Amino acid sequence: MKIQAPNTLSSESLILATCPKGVSPWLAQEMERLGYGANELKAGVETEGTLFDCMLLNLRLSMAHRVLFRLAAFAAEEPDVLYKRARAIPWERYFSPDGYFTVSASIQTDVVNDSRYAGLLVKDAVVDRFREKTGRRPDSGGETTGASVFLFWRGTQAVIYIDTTGEPLSRRGYRKIPGKAPMQETLAAACLEASGWDGKGNVVNPMCGSGTLAIEAALRAIGRAPGLFRPYFSFMALAGFDENGWGMLRDEARKCERAFAGKIVATDHDPRVLAGARKNAQAAGVEKLIDFSVCDYSETHVPPGDGLVILNPEYGRRLGEEKELEPVYSGMGDFFKKQCSGYTGAVFTGNPSLAKKVGLKARRRIEFWNAKIDCRLLLYDLYDGTRRQPARNGEQGDN
Ligand SMILES: C[S@@+](CC[C@H](N)C(=O)[O-])C[C@H]1O[C@@H](n2cnc3c(N)ncnc32)[C@H](O)[C@@H]1O
């Protein structure tokens, strides 16, 4: 899949694709499928490549948030070192003095205690470098409509990147109506990857909310590159942005699309929520691939055959809610057992005690983080005769 850069954007550097904690192993798998080496970190995956590779990764990756191209890595024990090293970067090669840029920073260091201050030091360094070399300076501010610079500073180690993405990739642009507690698109894609669904069997998504899991399943089923939705990425503001190369990458991505013979079913008991999911699927161009209907999750039609049944119920974090949700979770075990045999069952939840109420033995419990909530994707093999586990300590099952 790795495509040769056709022009000058050919100097190689380290590329970091960032993602939420828990997603790295699945993102690494996706990068390897695209032909890239993948060094898995806690909240990202490193590889090597050019700015042209960054364009491809922005277009194709379904689980990353940003694609960062490393310009400098150094020890910074004082703010002044950060300024000097940032000023030594030949920024005039990367973007125009007549353009616009923004700086974002992620810092955990005792050297400075405010990420805005660290960002300001980098911004001043960029501006001063431009003034010195060109006599002009680009405008700067908080918008992601121009070039983006990213500072990562941990302890005494600082890394400066060109952020080739800008607005995070998790905002695909199709979710016009968010529903209740929607899942990030990138997290939904990671759940599908982690479930082992091969993109061929059926996907059934009761409690679909805004439809994220069903829509991501449809995109994956037809092999549509998630970046095709977005009109703008920060790499477009870089000097030497290769518009023809970008057009070629988009054409290649379209050629990789395929037909899908399986079925995708999405249901929710709230008619307004379901209407929103349908609109979102329309915006994503996959409405025809999904059978939508309003019903209780337990009445969802599960097509004969195999595939994945995936539910993302509410977690019940407020007082009283958890008790109300217990029958919902225990009913899922019955639904799996009686209606879904032959499928893989999956429940994504941030509430371990409610997860136990499903009452079936999970084959795998995969760690994810949804914002700051420690979550699990529980996977169940649903074969004929799947049994509830005997009750222990008043709980059902062993999740
Ligand atoms: C946490 S949200 C799902 C969010 C979804 N993954 C998304 O990305 O938008 C849970 C959904 O379950 C639905 N729901 C709750 N109880 C239900 C039930 N008994 N049957 C069907 N749907 C239900 C709610 O209307 C809500 O849309």
The ligand as an SDF file (V2000), in Angstrom:
LIG
                    3D

 27 29  0  0  0  0  0  0  0  0999 V2000
  -24.7620    4.9810   25.0610 C   0  0  0  0  0  0  0  0  0  0  0  0
  -25.9790    5.1830   23.8410 S   0  0  0  0  0  0  0  0  0  0  0  0
  -25.2430    4.4630   22.4170 C   0  0  0  0  0  0  0  0  0  0  0  0
  -24.3150    5.4240   21.7550 C   0  0  0  0  0  0  0  0  0  0  0  0
  -23.8510    4.9580   20.4010 C   0  0  0  0  0  0  0  0  0  0  0  0
  -22.8150    3.9520   20.4710 N   0  0  0  0  0  0  0  0  0  0  0  0
  -23.3600    6.1660   19.5760 C   0  0  0  0  0  0  0  0  0  0  0  0
  -22.2180    6.1760   19.1530 O   0  0  0  0  0  0  0  0  0  0  0  0
  -24.1150    7.1090   19.4210 O   0  0  0  0  0  0  0  0  0  0  0  0
  -27.1790    3.9830   24.2780 C   0  0  0  0  0  0  0  0  0  0  0  0
  -28.4060    3.9640   23.3930 C   0  0  0  0  0  0  0  0  0  0  0  0
  -29.2270    2.8740   23.7980 O   0  0  0  0  0  0  0  0  0  0  0  0
  -30.5690    3.2160   23.6140 C   0  0  0  0  0  0  0  0  0  0  0  0
  -31.3490    2.2990   24.5000 N   0  0  0  0  0  0  0  0  0  0  0  0
  -31.4030    2.3110   25.8480 C   0  0  0  0  0  0  0  0  0  0  0  0
  -32.1810    1.2920   26.2890 N   0  0  0  0  0  0  0  0  0  0  0  0
  -32.6170    0.6390   25.1850 C   0  0  0  0  0  0  0  0  0  0  0  0
  -33.4460   -0.5220   24.9910 C   0  0  0  0  0  0  0  0  0  0  0  0
  -33.9780   -1.1620   26.0180 N   0  0  0  0  0  0  0  0  0  0  0  0
  -33.6590   -0.9420   23.7360 N   0  0  0  0  0  0  0  0  0  0  0  0
  -33.1460   -0.2590   22.6780 C   0  0  0  0  0  0  0  0  0  0  0  0
  -32.3640    0.8330   22.7970 N   0  0  0  0  0  0  0  0  0  0  0  0
  -32.0960    1.2820   24.0470 C   0  0  0  0  0  0  0  0  0  0  0  0
  -30.6500    4.6830   23.9620 C   0  0  0  0  0  0  0  0  0  0  0  0
  -31.7630    5.3030   23.3170 O   0  0  0  0  0  0  0  0  0  0  0  0
  -29.2870    5.2120   23.4550 C   0  0  0  0  0  0  0  0  0  0  0  0
  -29.4330    5.7320   22.1740 O   0  0  0  0  0  0  0  0  0  0  0  0
  1  2  1  0
  2  3  1  0
  2 10  1  0
  3  4  1  0
  4  5  1  0
  5  6  1  0
  5  7  1  0
  7  8  2  0
  7  9  1  0
 10 11  1  0
 11 12  1  0
 11 26  1  0
 12 13  1  0
 13 14  1  0
 13 24  1  0
 14 15  1  0
 14 23  1  0
 15 16  2  0
 16 17  1  0
 17 18  1  0
 17 23  2  0
 18 19  1  0
 18 20  2  0
 20 21  1  0
 21 22  2  0
 22 23  1  0
 24 25  1  0
 24 26  1  0
 26 27  1  0
M  CHG  2   2   1   9  -1
M  END
$$$$
